[in-house]
Amino acid sequence: MAKTSVNTYGNESISALKGADRVRKRPGVIFGSDGLDGCEHAVFEILSNAIDEAREGHGSVITVTRYADQSIEVEDFGRGCPVDWNEREQKFNWELVFCELYAGGKYGNGDGDNYEYSLGLNGLGSCATQYASEYFDAVIHRDGFEYSLHFEKGENIGGLKKEPYSGRKTGSRFHWKPDLEVFTDINIPVEYYLDVMKRQAVVNAGVTFRFRNQVGSKFETTEFKYENGIVDYVNELSGPSPLTQPVFWQTERKGRDRADKPEYKVKLSVSFCFSNTVQVIEHYHNSSWLEHGGSPEKAVKSAFVSGVDAYLRQQNKYQKNESKITWVDIEDCLVLVSNNFSTQTSYENQTKKAINNKFVQDAMAEFLKAQLEVYFIENPFDAEKIAEQVLVNKRSRESAEKARLNIKKKLSGSVDIANRVQKFVDCRTRDTERRELYIVEGDSALGAVKLSRDAEFQGIMPVRGKILNCLKADYAKIFKSEIIMDLLKVLGCGCEVQDKHAKDMAAFDLMNLRWNKVVICTDADVDGFQIRTLILTMLYRLVPTLIQRGYVYIAESPLYEITCKEKTWFAYSDAEKSEIVNGVLAGKKYSIQRSKGLGENEPDMMWLTTMNPETRRLIKVMPEDVERTAAVFDLLLGDNLQGRKDHIADNGYKYLELADIS
């Protein structure tokens, strides 16, 4: 039988995506994801352009409509997006705006910038969203005309239509439907719109954000408006009785991120108060919520720790030899919102969830430190309350940590179960925050895992033979099972079952759990999956709290080893195998082999794929609905024989190719 030749990798192998394919085939590059997150970000890109207009003083109302057919409309009352002929570029502006990535009115053109502080800075939004849509309609009113455009799957249909318009209204209205060929999910929930529009109302003082949601033939309307921006928001967050009243500080600075970089302007504004009931910290930059913070978060931490610590020292608030406060102690009682703008912004990526401008960080930290020093002098009563609350937080935290460590020491100091449980291999550390228990199948897996593990914090419990089905077995059998009793002893937390046959078991106490992670590690085959399910079932019936609290994990073993030259890739599914083979290894010679059982793996490979916290894949077992989980376990492993037959009849066809049928 002739072997299929491997594709050659030569000069003709290089190709470039063109036009709409730049977005449609790689949406994750532009939107950060090809899932619902990416689809939501596409909406935010269009909304950003409307916000930039409103912030420059052009229109004070922005309307977003969520239609029942999952299409979306954003309308503003700004100047209207330019779409007519551009003499300088020798193209229509609509081609630049909707068909050219990195084109727009925010780069500066020698005549002065249209937008001093811009959220939609990168020139990707309108074009990328249009490219990623099933259809995209634009209607623009400006210069006494109504302009309209229609696109389908990234292609313009019919060109630009231009008609005289006698109305006084100006602005842009975009109506589009995200394409399911681009995104895996386009059903953006109402909650996303409400959250985003409320946040935008907070940081764009005086602008009304109107959300219309189509339900049947009617539209439900919600409006957000904060006349005084972040000050009103902090008042709302802190409730009727904050520890201190909200303050508002703002300033403008000029500087550069590096000596060889251009100078730019930053406008800083912060509102905060202290509270002993509420804790909220949010950062915004050019109207974008910085979910992951970055520069402003670092600045606030630095300034507040430095400022509060300096006040405590000046007022001799620390006890003798007492340790310094930390950010956690301040954060626990702080309600703070920062809202900054800069003419140049360095986002971590296109999704704009963090910035890393060094000048923004330095300017903000310096400004806040200076303002806090003055604030403490001018508001001695508030300063006293803040100092007392921060010290209460600090001392409570330290007392709790001390008590927790003492309990751990008491529980684990004299534990020696290694000699009382057959073949159990303990780890060295007594620190239960670090200890991990790997439950493995059989002696061969025990040997492989023992050679691969980090003996400092990873223990091993082998399961010998088939474990009982704890949903079908009665308690008399369960508590006679040596495997189950040994496993419960190793866990250390007792049993949650109250039954006469469990009289020898200690009552359940989570504080006595000797492990931070309980990891079920079985082969990636049918037998391994069955053993994994039986172990999970046992834990679910006897110690369900461990699952509910997130202590139980499943270690994913790779299905395939793919080797090319001296490098090896591990694929955990057929989809991953295809991605590797058709992606990084496209056109190259490689070999694929099904991964061996755990007992046959080399220690280095086992450590890399299954045990190293830096590279392994663990799945946390966290049932959101305990009753539903119980029902599924009962259906598949319990006494409901007819229900199981019906389930197999209805769903078995989906798994025929996995069945061992000859």
C-alpha positions as CSV (number, residue, x, y, z in Angstrom):
1,M,0.0,0.0,0.0
2,A,1.6,3.3,-1.1
3,K,2.2,6.0,1.5
4,T,0.5,9.4,1.0
5,S,3.2,11.9,0.3
6,V,3.7,14.8,2.8
7,N,3.1,18.3,1.3
8,T,6.3,20.2,0.5
9,Y,6.9,23.5,2.1
10,G,8.3,25.8,-0.6
11,N,8.1,29.3,-2.1
12,E,4.5,28.7,-3.3
13,S,3.4,27.6,0.3
14,I,3.2,31.2,1.6
15,S,-0.2,33.0,1.1
16,A,-1.8,36.1,2.6
17,L,-5.4,36.6,3.7
18,K,-7.1,39.3,1.7
19,G,-10.2,41.5,2.1
20,A,-12.9,40.2,4.4
21,D,-11.0,36.9,5.0
22,R,-8.5,38.8,7.2
23,V,-11.3,39.0,9.8
24,R,-13.7,36.2,8.8
25,K,-11.0,33.5,8.9
26,R,-9.1,34.8,12.0
27,P,-11.7,36.7,14.2
28,G,-9.8,35.8,17.3
29,V,-6.8,38.0,16.2
30,I,-9.1,41.1,16.0
31,F,-11.8,40.4,18.6
32,G,-9.8,38.3,21.0
33,S,-12.1,35.3,20.5
34,D,-14.3,33.6,17.8
35,G,-16.9,32.9,20.5
36,L,-19.5,35.0,22.3
37,D,-16.8,37.3,23.8
38,G,-15.5,38.2,20.3
39,C,-19.1,38.9,19.1
40,E,-19.6,41.2,22.1
41,H,-16.4,43.0,21.4
42,A,-17.5,43.6,17.8
43,V,-20.6,45.5,19.3
44,F,-18.3,47.5,21.6
45,E,-16.2,48.6,18.6
46,I,-19.2,50.2,16.9
47,L,-20.5,51.6,20.2
48,S,-17.0,53.1,20.8
49,N,-17.2,55.3,17.7
50,A,-20.6,56.7,18.9
51,I,-19.1,57.4,22.4
52,D,-16.1,59.2,20.8
53,E,-18.6,61.5,19.0
54,A,-20.7,62.2,22.1
55,R,-17.6,62.9,24.3
56,E,-16.4,65.5,21.7
57,G,-19.8,67.3,22.2
58,H,-21.6,65.9,19.2
59,G,-24.9,64.4,20.3
60,S,-25.9,63.5,23.9
61,V,-28.0,60.3,23.2
62,I,-26.7,56.9,22.1
63,T,-29.3,54.2,21.3
64,V,-28.5,50.5,21.1
65,T,-31.2,48.0,20.0
66,R,-31.1,44.3,20.4
67,Y,-33.5,42.7,17.9
68,A,-35.2,39.4,18.4
69,D,-33.4,37.9,15.3
70,Q,-30.1,38.6,17.1
71,S,-29.2,41.6,14.9
72,I,-28.0,44.8,16.5
73,E,-28.4,48.5,15.9
74,V,-26.3,51.4,17.2
75,E,-27.5,55.0,16.5
76,D,-25.8,58.2,17.5
77,F,-26.7,61.8,16.9
78,G,-23.1,63.1,16.2
79,R,-21.8,64.6,13.0
80,G,-22.3,61.5,10.9
81,C,-19.5,59.3,9.6
82,P,-17.9,60.8,6.4
83,V,-18.6,58.4,3.5
84,D,-18.3,60.6,0.4
85,W,-15.3,61.1,-2.0
86,N,-11.9,61.7,-0.3
87,E,-9.7,63.7,-2.7
88,R,-6.6,63.2,-0.7
89,E,-6.9,59.4,-0.7
90,Q,-8.5,59.2,-4.1
91,K,-11.1,56.8,-2.7
92,F,-14.6,57.1,-1.1
93,N,-14.4,57.5,2.6
94,W,-16.8,54.6,3.0
95,E,-14.2,52.3,1.5
96,L,-11.7,53.5,4.0
97,V,-14.0,53.3,7.0
98,F,-15.7,50.0,6.2
99,C,-13.3,48.1,4.0
100,E,-9.8,49.1,5.2
101,L,-8.3,47.9,8.5
102,Y,-6.3,50.7,10.3
103,A,-8.1,53.6,8.5
104,G,-10.3,56.2,10.2
105,G,-10.5,59.7,11.5
106,K,-8.4,59.2,14.6
107,Y,-4.9,59.1,13.3
108,G,-4.4,62.7,12.6
109,N,-4.0,64.1,9.1
110,G,-2.0,67.2,9.4
111,D,-5.1,69.4,10.0
112,G,-5.4,68.7,13.7
113,D,-7.0,65.6,15.2
114,N,-10.7,65.1,15.1
115,Y,-10.7,63.3,18.5
116,E,-8.4,64.4,21.4
117,Y,-9.2,61.3,23.5
118,S,-10.4,58.3,21.5
119,L,-11.8,54.9,22.6
120,G,-12.0,53.5,19.1
121,L,-8.3,54.4,18.4
122,N,-7.1,51.5,16.4
123,G,-9.1,52.0,13.2
124,L,-10.3,48.5,13.2
125,G,-13.9,48.6,14.6
126,S,-16.2,49.6,11.8
127,C,-14.4,47.6,9.2
128,A,-13.8,44.5,11.3
129,T,-17.4,44.4,12.5
130,Q,-18.7,44.8,9.0
131,Y,-16.4,42.0,7.7
132,A,-17.7,39.7,10.5
133,S,-21.4,40.3,9.7
134,E,-24.0,38.3,7.8
135,Y,-25.2,41.8,6.7
136,F,-24.3,45.3,7.7
137,D,-26.4,48.4,6.9
138,A,-25.2,52.0,7.4
139,V,-27.4,55.1,7.2
140,I,-25.7,58.4,7.7
141,H,-27.1,62.0,7.9
142,R,-24.7,64.8,7.3
143,D,-24.1,67.8,5.1
144,G,-27.8,67.9,4.1
145,F,-27.7,64.3,2.6
146,E,-28.8,60.8,3.6
147,Y,-26.2,58.3,2.7
148,S,-26.9,54.5,2.8
149,L,-24.7,51.4,2.3
150,H,-25.4,47.7,2.3
151,F,-22.9,44.9,2.9
152,E,-23.2,41.1,2.9
153,K,-20.5,38.9,4.3
154,G,-17.9,41.6,3.9
155,E,-18.9,42.6,0.3
156,N,-20.5,45.9,-0.6
157,I,-23.8,45.5,-2.6
158,G,-25.0,48.4,-4.7
159,G,-22.4,51.0,-3.8
160,L,-23.1,54.3,-2.1
161,K,-26.7,55.8,-2.3
162,K,-26.9,59.5,-1.7
163,E,-30.1,61.5,-1.4
164,P,-30.9,65.0,-0.3
165,Y,-32.1,65.2,3.3
166,S,-34.1,68.2,4.6
167,G,-34.3,67.2,8.3
168,R,-32.1,68.7,11.0
169,K,-30.9,65.4,12.4
170,T,-27.3,64.4,11.9
171,G,-25.6,61.1,13.0
172,S,-24.9,57.5,12.1
173,R,-27.1,54.4,12.3
174,F,-25.6,51.0,11.9
175,H,-27.7,47.8,11.8
176,W,-26.0,44.4,11.4
177,K,-26.2,40.8,12.2
178,P,-23.1,38.9,13.4
179,D,-22.3,36.0,11.2
180,L,-22.4,32.4,12.6
181,E,-19.8,31.5,10.0
182,V,-17.4,33.8,11.9
183,F,-18.5,33.5,15.5
184,T,-19.5,30.2,17.2
185,D,-22.2,32.1,19.2
186,I,-24.1,35.3,18.4
187,N,-26.8,35.3,21.0
188,I,-25.5,38.2,23.1
189,P,-27.4,38.3,26.4
190,V,-29.3,41.3,27.6
191,E,-27.1,41.5,30.7
192,Y,-24.1,42.3,28.5
193,Y,-25.7,45.3,27.0
194,L,-27.0,46.6,30.4
195,D,-23.6,46.2,32.0
196,V,-21.6,47.9,29.2
197,M,-24.1,50.8,28.7
198,K,-24.2,51.5,32.4
199,R,-20.4,51.6,32.6
200,Q,-20.3,53.9,29.6
201,A,-22.9,56.2,31.2
202,V,-20.7,56.3,34.4
203,V,-17.6,57.5,32.5
204,N,-19.3,59.8,30.0
205,A,-21.0,62.3,32.3
206,G,-24.2,63.7,30.9
207,V,-24.6,61.3,28.0
208,T,-27.8,59.3,27.9
209,F,-27.4,55.6,26.9
210,R,-30.7,54.1,25.8
211,F,-31.1,50.3,25.4
212,R,-34.0,48.8,23.5
213,N,-34.6,45.1,23.7
214,Q,-37.1,43.5,21.4
215,V,-39.5,41.0,23.0
216,G,-42.1,39.8,20.6
217,S,-43.4,42.9,18.8
218,K,-42.6,45.3,21.6
219,F,-39.4,47.0,22.8
220,E,-38.4,47.2,26.4
221,T,-36.4,50.4,27.0
222,T,-33.8,51.1,29.7
223,E,-31.8,54.3,30.1
224,F,-28.6,55.2,31.9
225,K,-27.4,58.7,32.6
226,Y,-24.9,60.0,35.3
227,E,-25.0,63.8,35.2
228,N,-21.8,64.0,37.3
229,G,-20.2,60.8,36.1
230,I,-18.0,58.8,38.5
231,V,-18.9,60.9,41.5
232,D,-22.6,59.9,41.2
233,Y,-21.5,56.3,40.6
234,V,-19.3,56.2,43.8
235,N,-22.3,57.7,45.7
236,E,-24.5,54.9,44.3
237,L,-22.0,52.2,45.1
238,S,-21.2,53.3,48.7
239,G,-24.9,53.4,49.7
240,P,-26.5,55.6,52.4
241,S,-23.8,55.4,55.1
242,P,-20.2,55.3,53.8
243,L,-17.3,55.7,56.3
244,T,-16.2,58.9,54.5
245,Q,-18.0,61.0,51.9
246,P,-16.9,60.6,48.2
247,V,-14.2,63.0,46.9
248,F,-13.3,63.8,43.3
249,W,-9.8,64.7,42.1
250,Q,-8.7,65.4,38.6
251,T,-5.7,66.8,36.8
252,E,-4.0,66.9,33.4
253,R,-0.3,66.0,32.8
254,K,2.1,65.7,29.8
255,G,4.9,63.2,29.6
256,R,6.3,60.2,27.7
257,D,6.6,56.5,28.4
258,R,10.3,56.5,27.4
259,A,12.9,59.1,26.7
260,D,12.8,58.3,22.9
261,K,9.0,58.2,22.7
262,P,6.8,61.2,21.8
263,E,5.2,63.3,24.5
264,Y,1.4,62.9,25.0
265,K,-1.3,64.3,27.3
266,V,-3.2,62.4,30.0
267,K,-6.3,63.5,31.9
268,L,-6.7,61.8,35.2
269,S,-9.8,61.7,37.4
270,V,-10.5,59.6,40.5
271,S,-13.5,59.5,42.9
272,F,-13.4,57.4,46.1
273,C,-14.7,56.9,49.6
274,F,-14.0,54.4,52.4
275,S,-16.7,52.0,53.6
276,N,-16.9,49.2,56.2
277,T,-19.7,47.4,54.2
278,V,-18.8,47.8,50.5
279,Q,-15.6,47.2,48.5
280,V,-15.5,48.1,44.7
281,I,-12.6,49.2,42.6
282,E,-13.0,49.9,38.8
283,H,-10.6,51.5,36.3
284,Y,-11.6,53.1,33.0
285,H,-9.3,54.4,30.2
286,N,-10.7,56.4,27.3
287,S,-14.1,55.1,28.4
288,S,-13.0,51.4,28.1
289,W,-13.4,49.4,31.3
290,L,-10.0,47.9,32.2
291,E,-11.1,44.6,33.5
292,H,-7.5,43.6,34.1
293,G,-6.3,47.0,35.2
294,G,-2.7,47.5,34.3
295,S,-1.1,50.9,34.9
296,P,-3.9,52.7,36.9
297,E,-4.3,49.6,39.2
298,K,-0.6,49.6,39.9
299,A,-0.7,53.4,40.5
300,V,-3.6,53.2,43.0
301,K,-2.0,50.4,44.9
302,S,1.3,52.2,45.2
303,A,-0.2,55.6,46.2
304,F,-2.7,54.3,48.7
305,V,-0.3,51.9,50.5
306,S,2.3,54.6,50.7
307,G,-0.1,57.4,51.7
308,V,-2.0,55.5,54.4
309,D,1.2,53.9,55.8
310,A,2.9,57.4,56.0
311,Y,-0.2,58.7,57.9
312,L,-0.2,55.8,60.3
313,R,3.5,56.3,61.1
314,Q,3.1,60.1,61.6
315,Q,0.3,59.5,64.0
316,N,2.0,56.6,65.8
317,K,-0.8,54.2,65.1
318,Y,1.3,51.1,64.7
319,Q,1.9,49.1,67.8
320,K,5.5,48.2,68.7
321,N,7.1,45.9,66.2
322,E,3.9,45.7,64.2
323,S,4.2,44.9,60.5
324,K,3.3,47.4,57.8
325,I,-0.2,47.5,56.2
326,T,-0.7,45.9,52.8
327,W,-2.9,46.7,49.8
328,V,-5.4,44.0,50.9
329,D,-6.1,45.9,54.1
330,I,-6.9,49.1,52.2
331,E,-8.8,47.4,49.3
332,D,-11.2,45.7,51.8
333,C,-12.7,49.1,52.7
334,L,-12.2,51.2,49.5
335,V,-14.8,52.2,46.9
336,L,-12.8,53.8,44.0
337,V,-13.4,54.5,40.4
338,S,-10.7,56.0,38.1
339,N,-11.6,57.5,34.7
340,N,-8.6,58.5,32.7
341,F,-8.0,59.6,29.1
342,S,-4.8,59.9,27.1
343,T,-3.9,61.0,23.6
344,Q,-1.7,57.9,23.2
345,T,-2.6,54.6,24.7
346,S,-0.8,51.4,24.9
347,Y,-3.4,48.6,25.3
348,E,-2.2,45.1,26.1
349,N,-4.2,44.0,23.0
350,Q,-7.1,45.0,20.8
351,T,-9.7,43.9,23.4
352,K,-8.5,46.9,25.6
353,K,-8.9,45.2,29.0
354,A,-5.6,46.5,30.4
355,I,-3.1,49.3,29.6
356,N,0.6,49.4,30.2
357,N,1.5,53.1,29.7
358,K,4.4,53.8,32.1
359,F,3.8,57.6,32.1
360,V,0.1,57.1,33.0
361,Q,1.2,54.9,36.0
362,D,3.9,57.3,37.2
363,A,1.8,60.4,36.8
364,M,-1.3,58.9,38.5
365,A,0.8,57.5,41.4
366,E,2.5,60.8,42.0
367,F,-0.8,62.8,41.7
368,L,-2.6,60.5,44.2
369,K,0.2,60.5,46.7
370,A,0.3,64.3,46.8
371,Q,-3.5,64.5,47.0
372,L,-3.8,62.0,49.8
373,E,-1.2,63.8,51.9
374,V,-3.3,67.0,51.6
375,Y,-6.5,65.2,52.2
376,F,-5.3,63.6,55.5
377,I,-4.2,67.1,56.7
378,E,-7.4,68.9,55.7
379,N,-9.8,66.1,56.9
380,P,-8.4,64.9,60.2
381,F,-11.7,63.3,61.3
382,D,-12.0,61.2,58.1
383,A,-8.3,60.4,58.2
384,E,-8.8,59.0,61.7
385,K,-11.7,56.8,60.6
386,I,-9.7,55.5,57.6
387,A,-6.7,54.7,59.7
388,E,-8.7,52.8,62.3
389,Q,-10.6,50.8,59.7
390,V,-7.5,49.8,57.8
391,L,-5.8,48.7,61.0
392,V,-8.9,46.7,62.0
393,N,-8.7,45.0,58.5
394,K,-5.0,44.3,58.9
395,R,-5.2,42.9,62.5
396,S,-8.2,40.7,61.6
397,R,-6.4,39.3,58.6
398,E,-3.3,38.5,60.7
399,S,-5.3,36.9,63.4
400,A,-7.2,34.7,60.9
401,E,-4.0,33.6,59.3
402,K,-2.4,32.8,62.6
403,A,-5.4,30.8,63.7
404,R,-5.5,28.9,60.4
405,L,-1.8,28.0,60.6
406,N,-2.2,26.8,64.2
407,I,-5.2,24.6,63.1
408,K,-3.2,23.2,60.2
409,K,-0.3,22.4,62.5
410,K,-2.5,20.7,65.0
411,L,-4.3,18.6,62.3
412,S,-1.2,17.6,60.2
413,G,1.6,17.6,62.7
414,S,1.2,14.1,64.0
415,V,-0.5,12.5,61.0
416,D,1.2,9.4,59.8
417,I,-1.1,7.4,57.6
418,A,1.6,6.2,55.2
419,N,2.2,3.1,57.4
420,R,-1.6,2.4,57.9
421,V,-2.8,2.5,54.3
422,Q,-1.4,0.0,51.9
423,K,0.7,1.5,49.1
424,F,-0.3,5.1,49.9
425,V,2.7,7.4,49.2
426,D,2.7,10.6,51.2
427,C,4.5,13.9,50.3
428,R,6.9,15.8,52.6
429,T,5.1,19.1,53.2
430,R,2.6,19.5,56.0
431,D,1.2,22.7,54.5
432,T,-2.3,21.7,53.4
433,E,-2.5,24.7,51.1
434,R,0.2,23.0,48.9
435,R,-0.6,19.3,49.3
436,E,-2.0,17.4,46.3
437,L,-3.3,13.9,46.3
438,Y,-3.2,12.0,43.0
439,I,-5.7,9.0,42.9
440,V,-4.4,6.6,40.2
441,E,-5.4,3.2,38.9
442,G,-3.2,0.2,39.7
443,D,0.4,-0.5,40.6
444,S,1.9,0.3,37.2
445,A,0.4,3.8,37.3
446,L,1.6,4.2,40.9
447,G,5.1,3.5,39.8
448,A,5.0,5.9,36.9
449,V,3.5,8.7,38.9
450,K,5.8,8.1,41.8
451,L,8.8,8.6,39.5
452,S,7.3,11.7,37.9
453,R,5.9,13.6,40.9
454,D,7.3,16.4,43.0
455,A,7.7,14.5,46.3
456,E,7.6,17.8,48.2
457,F,3.9,18.4,47.7
458,Q,2.4,15.5,45.6
459,G,1.1,12.3,47.3
460,I,-0.3,9.2,45.5
461,M,-3.1,6.8,46.4
462,P,-3.5,3.8,44.1
463,V,-6.9,2.3,43.5
464,R,-6.5,-1.5,43.3
465,G,-9.0,-3.2,41.1
466,K,-12.6,-2.0,40.4
467,I,-14.1,0.3,42.9
468,L,-17.7,-0.3,44.1
469,N,-20.5,1.6,42.3
470,C,-21.5,3.7,45.3
471,L,-24.9,4.5,43.8
472,K,-26.0,0.9,43.5
473,A,-24.2,-0.6,46.5
474,D,-25.7,-0.3,50.0
475,Y,-23.8,1.3,52.9
476,A,-23.0,-2.1,54.4
477,K,-21.0,-3.0,51.3
478,I,-19.5,0.5,50.9
479,F,-18.1,0.6,54.4
480,K,-16.7,-2.9,54.2
481,S,-14.7,-1.9,51.1
482,E,-11.1,-1.7,51.9
483,I,-10.4,0.6,48.9
484,I,-13.0,3.1,49.9
485,M,-12.1,3.1,53.6
486,D,-8.4,3.6,52.8
487,L,-9.3,6.5,50.5
488,L,-11.4,8.1,53.2
489,K,-8.6,7.7,55.7
490,V,-6.1,9.3,53.3
491,L,-8.5,12.3,52.7
492,G,-8.7,12.8,56.4
493,C,-12.0,14.7,56.5
494,G,-14.3,11.9,57.6
495,C,-17.6,11.0,55.9
496,E,-20.8,12.9,55.4
497,V,-23.0,9.8,55.5
498,Q,-25.0,9.2,58.7
499,D,-25.5,5.4,58.9
500,K,-25.0,2.7,61.4
501,H,-22.5,1.0,59.1
502,A,-20.4,4.2,59.2
503,K,-20.0,4.1,63.0
504,D,-16.2,3.7,62.7
505,M,-15.9,6.7,60.4
506,A,-15.2,10.2,61.8
507,A,-17.9,12.8,61.3
508,F,-17.2,15.0,58.3
509,D,-15.1,18.1,59.0
510,L,-13.7,20.0,56.1
511,M,-11.0,21.5,58.3
512,N,-9.5,18.1,58.6
513,L,-9.0,17.6,54.9
514,R,-5.3,17.0,54.4
515,W,-5.2,18.2,50.7
516,N,-5.7,21.3,48.7
517,K,-6.3,19.3,45.5
518,V,-7.7,15.8,45.1
519,V,-6.7,14.8,41.5
520,I,-8.3,11.8,39.8
521,C,-5.7,10.5,37.3
522,T,-6.7,7.6,35.0
523,D,-5.8,6.4,31.5
524,A,-7.5,8.1,28.6
525,D,-9.4,5.0,27.6
526,V,-12.8,3.4,28.2
527,D,-11.5,1.6,31.4
528,G,-9.9,4.7,32.7
529,F,-13.1,6.7,32.1
530,Q,-15.1,4.1,34.0
531,I,-12.7,4.1,37.0
532,R,-12.7,7.9,37.0
533,T,-16.6,7.9,37.0
534,L,-16.7,5.3,39.9
535,I,-14.2,7.4,42.0
536,L,-16.3,10.5,41.3
537,T,-19.4,8.7,42.2
538,M,-17.9,7.5,45.5
539,L,-16.8,11.1,46.4
540,Y,-20.2,12.4,45.4
541,R,-22.1,10.1,47.6
542,L,-19.7,10.0,50.7
543,V,-18.0,13.5,50.7
544,P,-20.0,15.7,48.3
545,T,-18.8,18.9,49.9
546,L,-15.3,18.3,48.4
547,I,-16.9,18.6,44.9
548,Q,-19.1,21.5,45.8
549,R,-16.2,23.5,47.2
550,G,-13.9,22.8,44.3
551,Y,-11.3,20.5,45.8
552,V,-11.8,17.7,43.3
553,Y,-10.0,17.7,39.9
554,I,-9.5,15.5,36.9
555,A,-6.1,15.3,35.3
556,E,-6.3,15.3,31.5
557,S,-4.0,12.8,29.9
558,P,-3.0,13.5,26.2
559,L,-4.5,11.2,23.6
560,Y,-1.7,11.7,21.0
561,E,2.0,12.4,20.9
562,I,3.0,14.2,17.7
563,T,6.7,14.3,16.9
564,C,8.4,16.4,14.3
565,K,12.2,16.3,14.2
566,E,13.2,16.6,17.9
567,K,10.1,18.4,19.1
568,T,6.9,16.8,20.5
569,W,3.4,18.1,20.7
570,F,0.7,16.6,22.9
571,A,-2.9,16.6,21.7
572,Y,-5.7,16.1,24.3
573,S,-8.5,15.6,21.7
574,D,-8.9,14.8,18.0
575,A,-9.7,18.5,17.4
576,E,-6.3,19.5,18.9
577,K,-4.6,16.9,16.9
578,S,-6.1,18.3,13.7
579,E,-5.2,21.8,14.8
580,I,-1.5,20.9,15.4
581,V,-1.2,18.8,12.2
582,N,-2.9,21.3,10.0
583,G,-1.5,24.4,11.7
584,V,2.1,24.5,13.0
585,L,3.0,21.2,11.3
586,A,1.3,21.9,7.9
587,G,3.6,20.7,5.2
588,K,6.1,19.1,7.5
589,K,7.0,15.4,8.2
590,Y,5.7,14.2,11.5
591,S,4.7,11.0,13.3
592,I,1.6,10.4,15.4
593,Q,1.2,7.8,18.0
594,R,-1.6,7.1,20.5
595,S,-0.4,8.0,24.0
596,K,0.4,5.0,26.2
597,G,-1.2,4.2,29.5
598,L,0.0,6.0,32.5
599,G,2.1,3.0,33.6
600,E,4.1,3.1,30.3
601,N,4.9,6.8,30.2
602,E,8.4,8.1,30.6
603,P,8.8,10.1,33.9
604,D,9.7,13.4,32.0
605,M,6.7,13.1,29.8
606,M,4.4,12.3,32.7
607,W,5.7,15.3,34.7
608,L,5.2,17.6,31.8
609,T,1.7,16.6,30.7
610,T,0.1,15.5,34.0
611,M,1.8,16.7,37.1
612,N,3.7,19.9,36.5
613,P,1.5,22.8,37.8
614,E,2.9,25.0,35.0
615,T,2.1,22.7,32.1
616,R,-0.5,20.1,33.2
617,R,-4.3,20.4,32.4
618,L,-6.6,20.0,35.4
619,I,-10.4,20.1,35.1
620,K,-12.1,21.3,38.3
621,V,-15.2,19.2,39.1
622,M,-17.7,21.9,40.1
623,P,-21.3,20.9,39.6
624,E,-23.4,24.0,39.5
625,D,-26.6,22.0,40.1
626,V,-26.1,19.3,42.7
627,E,-29.6,17.8,42.1
628,R,-29.0,17.5,38.3
629,T,-25.6,15.9,38.9
630,A,-27.2,13.3,41.2
631,A,-29.9,12.6,38.6
632,V,-27.3,12.0,35.9
633,F,-25.2,9.7,38.2
634,D,-28.3,7.8,39.1
635,L,-29.4,7.5,35.5
636,L,-26.1,6.1,34.3
637,L,-25.0,4.1,37.4
638,G,-28.1,3.7,39.6
639,D,-31.0,1.2,39.7
640,N,-33.2,3.0,37.1
641,L,-32.7,0.3,34.5
642,Q,-35.6,1.4,32.2
643,G,-34.4,5.1,32.3
644,R,-30.9,4.0,31.3
645,K,-32.3,1.9,28.4
646,D,-34.3,4.9,27.2
647,H,-31.3,7.2,27.5
648,I,-29.1,4.8,25.4
649,A,-31.9,4.4,22.8
650,D,-32.2,8.2,22.5
651,N,-28.5,9.1,22.6
652,G,-26.5,6.0,21.9
653,Y,-26.1,6.7,18.2
654,K,-23.9,9.7,19.0
655,Y,-21.2,7.5,20.5
656,L,-21.3,4.4,18.1
657,E,-17.8,5.2,16.7
658,L,-16.4,5.1,20.3
659,A,-17.9,1.7,21.1
660,D,-15.7,-1.4,21.1
661,I,-17.8,-3.4,18.6
662,S,-16.2,-5.9,16.2
